[in-house]
Amino acid sequence: MQVTHTTIPGIGVVHHFRTRGGQRFGTLVDNLDQRVLLIYGPDDPDVPVERIVMEHDEADQLAEILHSRPVADRLATLERRFSELVGDAT
């Protein structure tokens, strides 16, 4: 996936994504720390056809679903690796 970032002065940062299949979407993180999911259509690559405003907890839930493994599983793996490194492997 291609990822680019654009800073929009006075507004925030837009992260643009293009999948291998050519679909485009983005996320806007504005100066108030609000998240907006931007869906682009085939007609105009610069103007979103849909804007989905998300509260912080909604953005967190979406991020959790999109992860290939749940946060709890990743944390358990990190804890296990840390224990191995410091010699406390169980």
WOKA-V426190 format. One record per pair of residues at least 24 apart in sequence whose ideal C-beta (glycine too) atoms are under 10 Angstrom apart, sorted by the first residue. I is the first residue (numbers start at 1). J is the second residue. If there is no record, write none. Layout:
BEGIN
I:J
I:J
END
This chain:
BEGIN
5:29
12:36
14:38
14:48
16:40
16:45
16:46
18:45
24:48
25:50
25:52
26:51
27:52
27:54
27:59
27:62
28:53
29:59
33:59
34:59
35:59
35:60
35:62
35:63
37:62
END
